[in-house]
């Protein structure tokens, strides 16, 4: 006996994410209103997560401006960013919108000159360390040297692996967020994490015991 399809509720708040997205892409007003209602708190949380770390003195007007940028990203070019969302990759619609929000916040801070440049993995870390007044000059020097050694190790990594290291170890993104950012499956995220960690462990195990990053091998 064939299974009956689940009837679609007329109440937008009862729609699944896929149903909601389908109605949004049809440019239905009630669907867009539901998307905003459902994900507005998430968008602001993602924005605040970034701004509190890199520019904690931003006012509510700045947060609202970034929120408006996110909305523009969602509707621009016939809702291109929503149309390329692919649930088959194992990520949720909320994770996809969250990543768009995080990137919009970074773009805003970059444009305002408030965010450290992340061309290299160590740049942001070194900037944050240099602003840590609770640490001694010796501790700061060791930390800076540690990031220098780590960047030397990463110089042999592929661009994708360096990106993964930055997202996971530096920015502290969750697995589903990395999957969205790098456009890979969750399975690939966990596989890449294992391979990169194993490779780093092998590299670190060959370092002398007094190396500033040798202790990372046991972390």
N, C-alpha and C positions, 0 to 999 in steps of 0.2 A: 504494500500500500504506500503510495507516495505521501511524503510528509507535506503538510499544509504550511504555506509560508506564514510567518508571523504578521498579523495585520498591523499596518502602520497607524499609530495613534494620531489623532487630530490635534493633540496637545503637544506643542513643540518641546516642552520640558520633559516629555516622556520619550523623545526620540533618542536612539543610539547616536554615537558620534558619526557613524557612516550615514545614517538617515539625515542627520542635521547637515552634514557637509553636502549631501546630494541636493537638499533644498536650497542651501546657501548658493551653490553654484548655478542654480536656476534663477538667482537674483530675487528670491522671495523675501519680502520685507520682514515678515514674522520670523523667518529663519535667521536672518542677520541679527535681529533683535535678540533672539535666543542665544546665538553664538556670543554676542557681547555680554549678555547676562551670565552665561555659563563660564566664560573665560576671562572676563575683566579682572577678577581678583587674582587669577594666576598670572596675568600679564603684569600687573603691578608688583606682585611678589618677585617675579623674575627681574624686573627693572630695578627694584629696590635692592635685590641681592648684589647687583653689579655696582650701583651707585654708592651703597654704603661702604663697599670695599675700597673703591678708588676715589670717591668724592663725597664723603659723608655730609658735607655742608650744603648739598644741593637742596633747593627749596621745592615746594609742592608744584610750583609753576613749571620747573624743569621736568619733574616726573610726568606731569600732564602733557608736556610737549613731546616727551619720548613715547608716551602712550598714543598720542595722535600719530606719531611716526609709524608705530606698529600698525595702527588701523590703515594707514596709507599703504604700507607694505602688503597688507592683506587684500586690498581692493585694486591695487595698481595692475595695469596690463591685463585687464579682464580676470582678476583674482588668480594671477599666474602662480603665486606661491602656494595657494590652497589647491590649485589644480594638480601641481606636481607632487603633492603629498601622497605617499604610497603606504597604506597600512600593511601591505604584505611584507614590508621590511621589519615588522615587529615593533614599530613605534606607535604610540598613541597620538591622536590628534592634539591632545593637550601638550604633549612633549614637543610636537612640531611647532605649535604656536608659541610655546615657551622659548624654544630656541630662536625663533624669529624675534621675540621680545628681548632676549639677552643680546643678540647681535645688534639690535637697534640701540640698546643702551650703550654698548661699546662704541658704536658709530657716533653717537651723540657726544660721549666723553672725548673720543678721539678728535672730533671737530672742535671741541672746546679747549683742546690741549690739556685735558685733565687726567688722561689715562696714560700710564707708562707704555711705551712702544714694546711690542712683543715680537720683534723680528727674530730674536733669539730666545731660547727658553729661559736663560738666566736673567734677561733684562729686567723683567718685572720683579723677580725675586730679589735681585740686587738693589733695586730701587726701594722696595719695601724694607729690606734689611737696613739700608742706609738711614731710613727714617725711624728706626726702632731705637729710641733713646734709652731703653732699659738695658741694653746690652753693652758690654765693654768693647773698647776698640779692638782688642785681641779677638774677641768672639766675632765681631763684624768682619775682620780680616780673614779669619778662617772660613767663615760662611761664603765670602766673596771668592776665595780660592777654591772652595768646594764646587761652586757653580761653574768656575772656569774649567776645572777638571771634567765635570760632567758634560759640558759643551764639547770638549775634545772627544769624549766617547761618542757623543751623538753625531759628530761630524761624519761618521761612517754610516749612519742610518739613512734610509731613504726619506724623501720629503714627507711621505705619508706616515712613516713611523715617527718622525720628529713631531709632526702635527699631533699624532696620537699621544705622545709623551707630554706635550704641552697641555692638551685638553684634559688628560687624566691626572697627571701629577702636579701641573702648575695651576690650572684653572679649577681642578677638582670637580669636573663634570661627572654626572652619573652615566652609567652605561647606555641608557636609552638616549640621553642627550648627545653622547658621542656618536651614536648610530645616526642620529638626525644630522648632526654637523658634518659628518664625513660621508653621509649617504651610503652606509653599509648596514648589514643586518646585525642584530644583537649577537648572534652566534659568532660573527666575524669579530665583533668587539672583544668578546671574551677570549677568542682564540688569539687575537693579536696581543691582548694584554698578557696572556701567558707566555707567548713567544718573546715579546720584548723584555718582560721581567726576567725570563730565563737567560736571555742574551746579556742583559745588564749584570746579572749575578755572575755569569761566567767572566765577564770583563773585570768586574770588581774583585773577584777572587784572585786575580793575578796581580793586583796592586800590592805595593808594599804596605806593611802594617801601619806605618806612620803617615800614609796618604790621607789627606783631609776628607776623602770620600770612601775610604776603605770600609768604614763602619756601616756604610749603606748596605753592604753585602749581607749583613745580619739583621737588617731592619725588617 
